[in-house]
C-alpha cells in the first residue's frame, strides 16, 4: 500500500480555482479564500509575493457612495472589532507598491488566518501579521506568502 504525500491533501487549499470568483472582470486572476479572525470571517484575496503580511479590506472601504455590492466586490470585509483574537499594533503605511504610485495606510495587527472557507479543514495559523486596508489603491486584499509564519515569534512588536 503506497503512502500518500503529506502535502498532497493540503494542495487543494492552494489551488487558484479554490474560488470560482474572479478578482476583477478585466483580468483572469482568481482570488483566494482565507479565514481571518475568531470567529472566522471569509475574505477573498490575491496572492502577493511582494508582501510579508496579509492585507484585508475593512468595512470603512465601502462608503455611502459605493454600490451596495461593494462588500462582495471587494472580496468580503474583515471587521477586526468582531474578532476576539485581533491584537492591534497601530496604523502604518503600506509601501509595497510605492514604485507604482500606489500606497496607503493599514491598521496593522496580529490575528488568526486559515486557508479556504470555514468548515473546509484547511490549515489555521495564529498570530499572523494582518493589515486592514481602506484605500482604493488596492481593491482586494492580499495574502503575503513570503511571511506566512508558523511560529508566534513572528508576532509584530513595536
KELUMBA-412615 format. One record per atom (N, C-alpha, C): residue number from 1; residue in three letters; x negated, y negated, z negated. Coordinates in steps of 0.05 Angstrom, whole numbers. Example, Ala and Ser with C-alpha at 12.3 -4.5 7.8 and 13.67 -1.06 7.14 Angstrom:
// KELUMBA-412615
{site 1; Ala; {-264; 114; -156}} {site 1; Ala; {-246; 90; -156}} {site 1; Ala; {-264; 66; -156}} {site 2; Ser; {-257; 45; -142}} {site 2; Ser; {-273; 21; -143}} {site 2; Ser; {-258; -1; -157}} 
// end
This chain:
// KELUMBA-412615
{site 1; Unk; {-17; 24; 0}} {site 1; Unk; {0; 0; 0}} {site 1; Unk; {-18; -25; 0}} {site 2; Unk; {-13; -43; 18}} {site 2; Unk; {-30; -66; 20}} {site 2; Unk; {-20; -88; 1}} {site 3; Unk; {-39; -101; -11}} {site 3; Unk; {-33; -123; -29}} {site 3; Unk; {-30; -149; -13}} {site 4; Unk; {-9; -165; -18}} {site 4; Unk; {-6; -190; -3}} {site 4; Unk; {-25; -211; -14}} {site 5; Unk; {-32; -229; 3}} {site 5; Unk; {-50; -251; -4}} {site 5; Unk; {-36; -268; -25}} {site 6; Unk; {-49; -277; -46}} {site 6; Unk; {-36; -292; -68}} {site 6; Unk; {-24; -319; -58}} {site 7; Unk; {-35; -331; -37}} {site 7; Unk; {-24; -356; -28}} {site 7; Unk; {-3; -353; -6}} {site 8; Unk; {0; -329; 4}} {site 8; Unk; {19; -325; 26}} {site 8; Unk; {47; -334; 19}} {site 9; Unk; {57; -327; -5}} {site 9; Unk; {83; -335; -13}} {site 9; Unk; {85; -365; -17}} {site 10; Unk; {64; -377; -26}} {site 10; Unk; {64; -406; -31}} {site 10; Unk; {63; -422; -6}} {site 11; Unk; {53; -410; 16}} {site 11; Unk; {50; -425; 41}} {site 11; Unk; {77; -435; 52}} {site 12; Unk; {99; -422; 46}} {site 12; Unk; {125; -431; 56}} {site 12; Unk; {132; -458; 44}} {site 13; Unk; {122; -465; 21}} {site 13; Unk; {127; -491; 9}} {site 13; Unk; {113; -514; 24}} {site 14; Unk; {92; -507; 38}} {site 14; Unk; {75; -526; 51}} {site 14; Unk; {82; -529; 81}} {site 15; Unk; {100; -513; 91}} {site 15; Unk; {107; -513; 119}} {site 15; Unk; {120; -540; 126}} {site 16; Unk; {111; -554; 147}} {site 16; Unk; {121; -580; 153}} {site 16; Unk; {151; -581; 159}} {site 17; Unk; {163; -558; 165}} {site 17; Unk; {191; -558; 171}} {site 17; Unk; {207; -550; 146}} {site 18; Unk; {195; -553; 122}} {site 18; Unk; {210; -548; 98}} {site 18; Unk; {234; -566; 96}} {site 19; Unk; {232; -589; 109}} {site 19; Unk; {255; -607; 110}} {site 19; Unk; {263; -610; 139}} {site 20; Unk; {288; -607; 145}} {site 20; Unk; {297; -610; 173}} {site 20; Unk; {301; -639; 180}} {site 21; Unk; {297; -657; 161}} {site 21; Unk; {300; -686; 165}} {site 21; Unk; {274; -696; 179}} {site 22; Unk; {278; -715; 196}} {site 22; Unk; {255; -729; 208}} {site 22; Unk; {249; -754; 192}} {site 23; Unk; {224; -761; 188}} {site 23; Unk; {217; -784; 173}} {site 23; Unk; {225; -810; 187}} {site 24; Unk; {224; -810; 213}} {site 24; Unk; {230; -834; 228}} {site 24; Unk; {240; -825; 256}} {site 25; Unk; {263; -835; 265}} {site 25; Unk; {273; -826; 291}} {site 25; Unk; {254; -832; 314}} {site 26; Unk; {235; -850; 310}} {site 26; Unk; {216; -858; 331}} {site 26; Unk; {192; -839; 332}} {site 27; Unk; {189; -821; 313}} {site 27; Unk; {166; -804; 312}} {site 27; Unk; {175; -775; 310}} {site 28; Unk; {156; -757; 311}} {site 28; Unk; {162; -729; 308}} {site 28; Unk; {151; -718; 281}} {site 29; Unk; {143; -736; 263}} {site 29; Unk; {133; -728; 238}} {site 29; Unk; {155; -718; 220}} {site 30; Unk; {151; -695; 208}} {site 30; Unk; {171; -684; 189}} {site 30; Unk; {164; -693; 161}} {site 31; Unk; {184; -698; 146}} {site 31; Unk; {180; -705; 118}} {site 31; Unk; {176; -679; 102}} {site 32; Unk; {168; -683; 77}} {site 32; Unk; {160; -661; 60}} {site 32; Unk; {176; -665; 34}} {site 33; Unk; {187; -644; 23}} {site 33; Unk; {204; -645; -1}} {site 33; Unk; {187; -642; -26}} {site 34; Unk; {192; -661; -45}} {site 34; Unk; {179; -660; -71}} {site 34; Unk; {201; -663; -93}} {site 35; Unk; {194; -652; -117}} {site 35; Unk; {210; -657; -141}} {site 35; Unk; {193; -675; -158}} {site 36; Unk; {204; -696; -169}} {site 36; Unk; {189; -715; -186}} {site 36; Unk; {204; -719; -212}} {site 37; Unk; {190; -718; -234}} {site 37; Unk; {202; -724; -260}} {site 37; Unk; {215; -701; -273}} {site 38; Unk; {227; -707; -297}} {site 38; Unk; {242; -688; -313}} {site 38; Unk; {266; -702; -324}} {site 39; Unk; {290; -694; -316}} {site 39; Unk; {296; -673; -296}} {site 39; Unk; {287; -681; -269}} {site 40; Unk; {282; -661; -252}} {site 40; Unk; {271; -666; -225}} {site 40; Unk; {290; -682; -208}} {site 41; Unk; {278; -701; -193}} {site 41; Unk; {292; -716; -173}} {site 41; Unk; {279; -710; -146}} {site 42; Unk; {296; -701; -126}} {site 42; Unk; {285; -694; -100}} {site 42; Unk; {280; -719; -83}} {site 43; Unk; {256; -720; -70}} {site 43; Unk; {249; -741; -52}} {site 43; Unk; {235; -729; -28}} {site 44; Unk; {236; -743; -5}} {site 44; Unk; {222; -736; 19}} {site 44; Unk; {199; -755; 22}} {site 45; Unk; {176; -744; 28}} {site 45; Unk; {151; -760; 32}} {site 45; Unk; {136; -750; 56}} {site 46; Unk; {117; -766; 64}} {site 46; Unk; {98; -757; 85}} {site 46; Unk; {72; -748; 72}} {site 47; Unk; {58; -731; 84}} {site 47; Unk; {32; -722; 74}} {site 47; Unk; {12; -745; 80}} {site 48; Unk; {-6; -750; 60}} {site 48; Unk; {-26; -771; 63}} {site 48; Unk; {-53; -759; 55}} {site 49; Unk; {-72; -759; 74}} {site 49; Unk; {-99; -751; 67}} {site 49; Unk; {-116; -775; 60}} {site 50; Unk; {-104; -799; 59}} {site 50; Unk; {-118; -823; 51}} {site 50; Unk; {-114; -831; 22}} {site 51; Unk; {-94; -819; 10}} {site 51; Unk; {-87; -827; -17}} {site 51; Unk; {-94; -805; -37}} {site 52; Unk; {-100; -814; -61}} {site 52; Unk; {-105; -795; -83}} {site 52; Unk; {-81; -793; -101}} {site 53; Unk; {-59; -805; -94}} {site 53; Unk; {-35; -805; -110}} {site 53; Unk; {-10; -800; -93}} {site 54; Unk; {11; -796; -107}} {site 54; Unk; {37; -793; -94}} {site 54; Unk; {52; -819; -97}} {site 55; Unk; {64; -829; -75}} {site 55; Unk; {80; -853; -76}} {site 55; Unk; {109; -845; -71}} {site 56; Unk; {127; -856; -87}} {site 56; Unk; {155; -851; -84}} {site 56; Unk; {170; -878; -83}} {site 57; Unk; {192; -878; -69}} {site 57; Unk; {207; -903; -66}} {site 57; Unk; {226; -907; -90}} {site 58; Unk; {225; -931; -101}} {site 58; Unk; {241; -937; -125}} {site 58; Unk; {269; -948; -116}} {site 59; Unk; {289; -947; -133}} {site 59; Unk; {316; -957; -126}} {site 59; Unk; {316; -986; -118}} {site 60; Unk; {298; -1002; -128}} {site 60; Unk; {297; -1031; -122}} {site 60; Unk; {290; -1036; -92}} {site 61; Unk; {280; -1015; -78}} {site 61; Unk; {273; -1018; -50}} {site 61; Unk; {298; -1021; -32}} {site 62; Unk; {321; -1013; -42}} {site 62; Unk; {346; -1015; -27}} {site 62; Unk; {362; -1038; -39}} {site 63; Unk; {362; -1060; -25}} {site 63; Unk; {377; -1084; -34}} {site 63; Unk; {405; -1086; -23}} {site 64; Unk; {418; -1108; -31}} {site 64; Unk; {446; -1112; -23}} {site 64; Unk; {449; -1116; 7}} {site 65; Unk; {427; -1124; 21}} {site 65; Unk; {429; -1129; 50}} {site 65; Unk; {421; -1104; 66}} {site 66; Unk; {413; -1083; 53}} {site 66; Unk; {406; -1058; 66}} {site 66; Unk; {431; -1042; 71}} {site 67; Unk; {431; -1024; 92}} {site 67; Unk; {454; -1007; 97}} {site 67; Unk; {459; -988; 73}} {site 68; Unk; {483; -979; 70}} {site 68; Unk; {489; -961; 48}} {site 68; Unk; {474; -934; 50}} {site 69; Unk; {464; -929; 74}} {site 69; Unk; {448; -904; 78}} {site 69; Unk; {418; -908; 69}} {site 70; Unk; {411; -932; 59}} {site 70; Unk; {383; -937; 52}} {site 70; Unk; {371; -916; 34}} {site 71; Unk; {383; -908; 12}} {site 71; Unk; {370; -888; -5}} {site 71; Unk; {363; -862; 10}} {site 72; Unk; {381; -853; 27}} {site 72; Unk; {375; -829; 42}} {site 72; Unk; {355; -834; 64}} {site 73; Unk; {357; -857; 78}} {site 73; Unk; {339; -865; 99}} {site 73; Unk; {310; -867; 89}} {site 74; Unk; {307; -875; 64}} {site 74; Unk; {280; -879; 52}} {site 74; Unk; {270; -854; 38}} {site 75; Unk; {284; -832; 42}} {site 75; Unk; {274; -806; 32}} {site 75; Unk; {284; -799; 4}} {site 76; Unk; {303; -814; -6}} {site 76; Unk; {312; -809; -33}} {site 76; Unk; {297; -828; -52}} {site 77; Unk; {309; -836; -73}} {site 77; Unk; {297; -855; -91}} {site 77; Unk; {290; -842; -118}} {site 78; Unk; {268; -849; -129}} {site 78; Unk; {259; -839; -155}} {site 78; Unk; {264; -861; -176}} {site 79; Unk; {280; -854; -196}} {site 79; Unk; {285; -873; -217}} {site 79; Unk; {270; -863; -242}} {site 80; Unk; {247; -876; -247}} {site 80; Unk; {230; -866; -269}} {site 80; Unk; {242; -870; -296}} {site 81; Unk; {262; -888; -298}} {site 81; Unk; {276; -891; -324}} {site 81; Unk; {293; -866; -331}} {site 82; Unk; {298; -849; -311}} {site 82; Unk; {313; -825; -316}} {site 82; Unk; {295; -801; -320}} {site 83; Unk; {269; -805; -321}} {site 83; Unk; {251; -783; -324}} {site 83; Unk; {239; -783; -353}} {site 84; Unk; {243; -762; -367}} {site 84; Unk; {233; -761; -395}} {site 84; Unk; {203; -757; -396}} {site 85; Unk; {191; -749; -373}} {site 85; Unk; {162; -744; -373}} {site 85; Unk; {146; -767; -360}} {site 86; Unk; {159; -789; -352}} {site 86; Unk; {145; -812; -340}} {site 86; Unk; {128; -826; -361}} {site 87; Unk; {103; -830; -355}} {site 87; Unk; {85; -845; -372}} {site 87; Unk; {75; -869; -357}} {site 88; Unk; {86; -893; -362}} {site 88; Unk; {80; -917; -348}} {site 88; Unk; {51; -926; -353}} {site 89; Unk; {37; -934; -331}} {site 89; Unk; {9; -944; -334}} {site 89; Unk; {7; -973; -326}} {site 90; Unk; {25; -984; -309}} {site 90; Unk; {24; -1012; -302}} {site 90; Unk; {29; -1016; -272}} {site 91; Unk; {29; -1042; -265}} {site 91; Unk; {33; -1050; -237}} {site 91; Unk; {6; -1055; -224}} {site 92; Unk; {0; -1040; -203}} {site 92; Unk; {-25; -1042; -189}} {site 92; Unk; {-21; -1042; -159}} {site 93; Unk; {-41; -1052; -145}} {site 93; Unk; {-40; -1054; -116}} {site 93; Unk; {-43; -1027; -102}} {site 94; Unk; {-28; -1024; -81}} {site 94; Unk; {-31; -1001; -63}} {site 94; Unk; {-48; -1012; -39}} {site 95; Unk; {-72; -1002; -37}} {site 95; Unk; {-91; -1013; -19}} {site 95; Unk; {-99; -995; 5}} {site 96; Unk; {-89; -971; 6}} {site 96; Unk; {-98; -952; 26}} {site 96; Unk; {-97; -961; 55}} {site 97; Unk; {-78; -978; 61}} {site 97; Unk; {-75; -986; 89}} {site 97; Unk; {-80; -1016; 93}} {site 98; Unk; {-96; -1028; 76}} {site 98; Unk; {-102; -1057; 78}} {site 98; Unk; {-115; -1063; 105}} {site 99; Unk; {-131; -1044; 115}} {site 99; Unk; {-144; -1049; 141}} {site 99; Unk; {-124; -1052; 164}} {site 100; Unk; {-99; -1043; 159}} {site 100; Unk; {-78; -1046; 179}} {site 100; Unk; {-59; -1069; 172}} {site 101; Unk; {-66; -1084; 152}} {site 101; Unk; {-50; -1107; 144}} {site 101; Unk; {-26; -1099; 127}} {site 102; Unk; {-26; -1074; 117}} {site 102; Unk; {-4; -1065; 100}} {site 102; Unk; {-13; -1060; 72}} {site 103; Unk; {0; -1073; 53}} {site 103; Unk; {-6; -1069; 25}} {site 103; Unk; {19; -1073; 9}} {site 104; Unk; {17; -1071; -16}} {site 104; Unk; {40; -1075; -34}} {site 104; Unk; {32; -1067; -62}} {site 105; Unk; {50; -1070; -80}} {site 105; Unk; {45; -1062; -108}} {site 105; Unk; {61; -1037; -114}} {site 106; Unk; {50; -1022; -133}} {site 106; Unk; {64; -998; -142}} {site 106; Unk; {66; -998; -172}} {site 107; Unk; {87; -988; -183}} {site 107; Unk; {90; -983; -211}} {site 107; Unk; {77; -956; -217}} {site 108; Unk; {53; -956; -227}} {site 108; Unk; {37; -932; -230}} {site 108; Unk; {42; -918; -256}} {site 109; Unk; {41; -892; -255}} {site 109; Unk; {44; -876; -279}} {site 109; Unk; {37; -847; -274}} {site 110; Unk; {44; -831; -293}} {site 110; Unk; {40; -802; -290}} {site 110; Unk; {66; -788; -295}} {site 111; Unk; {71; -767; -279}} {site 111; Unk; {96; -752; -282}} {site 111; Unk; {93; -724; -271}} {site 112; Unk; {113; -708; -273}} {site 112; Unk; {113; -681; -263}} {site 112; Unk; {120; -681; -234}} {site 113; Unk; {105; -666; -218}} {site 113; Unk; {110; -662; -189}} {site 113; Unk; {114; -633; -183}} {site 114; Unk; {133; -627; -166}} {site 114; Unk; {137; -600; -156}} {site 114; Unk; {140; -599; -126}} {site 115; Unk; {131; -578; -114}} {site 115; Unk; {134; -575; -85}} {site 115; Unk; {161; -562; -79}} {site 116; Unk; {174; -572; -59}} {site 116; Unk; {200; -563; -49}} {site 116; Unk; {223; -571; -68}} {site 117; Unk; {247; -564; -61}} {site 117; Unk; {271; -573; -76}} {site 117; Unk; {275; -558; -101}} {site 118; Unk; {292; -569; -118}} {site 118; Unk; {298; -557; -144}} {site 118; Unk; {309; -529; -139}} {site 119; Unk; {301; -511; -157}} {site 119; Unk; {311; -483; -155}} {site 119; Unk; {296; -466; -135}} {site 120; Unk; {276; -477; -121}} {site 120; Unk; {262; -463; -100}} {site 120; Unk; {240; -445; -111}} {site 121; Unk; {232; -450; -135}} {site 121; Unk; {210; -434; -146}} {site 121; Unk; {183; -445; -138}} {site 122; Unk; {182; -468; -125}} {site 122; Unk; {156; -479; -117}} {site 122; Unk; {140; -487; -141}} {site 123; Unk; {114; -489; -137}} {site 123; Unk; {96; -496; -160}} {site 123; Unk; {101; -524; -171}} {site 124; Unk; {96; -527; -196}} {site 124; Unk; {100; -552; -210}} {site 124; Unk; {75; -559; -226}} {site 125; Unk; {67; -585; -225}} {site 125; Unk; {44; -594; -240}} {site 125; Unk; {52; -618; -257}} {site 126; Unk; {41; -619; -281}} {site 126; Unk; {47; -641; -299}} {site 126; Unk; {25; -663; -297}} {site 127; Unk; {31; -686; -307}} {site 127; Unk; {12; -709; -309}} {site 127; Unk; {-1; -716; -283}} {site 128; Unk; {15; -716; -261}} {site 128; Unk; {4; -724; -235}} {site 128; Unk; {7; -754; -232}} {site 129; Unk; {-11; -766; -217}} {site 129; Unk; {-11; -795; -212}} {site 129; Unk; {11; -801; -192}} {site 130; Unk; {29; -819; -199}} {site 130; Unk; {52; -827; -183}} {site 130; Unk; {54; -857; -182}} {site 131; Unk; {59; -868; -158}} {site 131; Unk; {64; -897; -156}} {site 131; Unk; {92; -901; -145}} {site 132; Unk; {109; -916; -159}} {site 132; Unk; {135; -923; -149}} {site 132; Unk; {133; -948; -132}} {site 133; Unk; {142; -947; -107}} {site 133; Unk; {139; -970; -89}} {site 133; Unk; {166; -982; -82}} {site 134; Unk; {165; -1008; -75}} {site 134; Unk; {188; -1023; -67}} {site 134; Unk; {183; -1035; -39}} {site 135; Unk; {159; -1039; -31}} {site 135; Unk; {152; -1053; -6}} {site 135; Unk; {163; -1039; 18}} {site 136; Unk; {170; -1055; 39}} {site 136; Unk; {178; -1044; 65}} {site 136; Unk; {155; -1035; 82}} {site 137; Unk; {130; -1042; 74}} {site 137; Unk; {107; -1034; 89}} {site 137; Unk; {104; -1004; 91}} {site 138; Unk; {114; -990; 71}} {site 138; Unk; {114; -961; 71}} {site 138; Unk; {143; -952; 67}} {site 139; Unk; {155; -943; 89}} {site 139; Unk; {184; -938; 88}} {site 139; Unk; {191; -913; 72}} {site 140; Unk; {175; -892; 75}} {site 140; Unk; {177; -868; 58}} {site 140; Unk; {154; -867; 39}} {site 141; Unk; {157; -850; 18}} {site 141; Unk; {135; -846; 0}} {site 141; Unk; {114; -828; 14}} {site 142; Unk; {92; -823; -1}} {site 142; Unk; {71; -807; 10}} {site 142; Unk; {61; -787; -12}} {site 143; Unk; {53; -764; -3}} {site 143; Unk; {42; -743; -20}} {site 143; Unk; {12; -742; -16}} {site 144; Unk; {-3; -753; -35}} {site 144; Unk; {-32; -754; -33}} {site 144; Unk; {-44; -727; -38}} {site 145; Unk; {-53; -714; -18}} {site 145; Unk; {-63; -686; -21}} {site 145; Unk; {-92; -685; -31}} {site 146; Unk; {-107; -707; -28}} {site 146; Unk; {-134; -706; -38}} {site 146; Unk; {-136; -708; -69}} {site 147; Unk; {-114; -716; -81}} {site 147; Unk; {-114; -720; -110}} {site 147; Unk; {-97; -700; -125}} {site 148; Unk; {-87; -679; -112}} {site 148; Unk; {-70; -660; -126}} {site 148; Unk; {-85; -647; -148}} {site 149; Unk; {-78; -653; -172}} {site 149; Unk; {-93; -643; -195}} {site 149; Unk; {-78; -620; -208}} {site 150; Unk; {-93; -602; -220}} {site 150; Unk; {-80; -580; -235}} {site 150; Unk; {-89; -581; -264}} {site 151; Unk; {-103; -602; -271}} {site 151; Unk; {-113; -605; -298}} {site 151; Unk; {-106; -633; -308}} {site 152; Unk; {-96; -636; -333}} {site 152; Unk; {-87; -662; -343}} {site 152; Unk; {-110; -682; -346}} {site 153; Unk; {-135; -674; -342}} {site 153; Unk; {-157; -694; -344}} {site 153; Unk; {-155; -715; -322}} {site 154; Unk; {-138; -710; -302}} {site 154; Unk; {-135; -729; -280}} {site 154; Unk; {-115; -750; -287}} {site 155; Unk; {-105; -750; -311}} {site 155; Unk; {-85; -769; -320}} {site 155; Unk; {-98; -797; -320}} {site 156; Unk; {-84; -816; -309}} {site 156; Unk; {-95; -844; -308}} {site 156; Unk; {-99; -854; -337}} {site 157; Unk; {-121; -868; -341}} {site 157; Unk; {-126; -881; -366}} {site 157; Unk; {-137; -908; -360}} {site 158; Unk; {-125; -930; -370}} {site 158; Unk; {-134; -957; -364}} {site 158; Unk; {-140; -971; -390}} 
// end
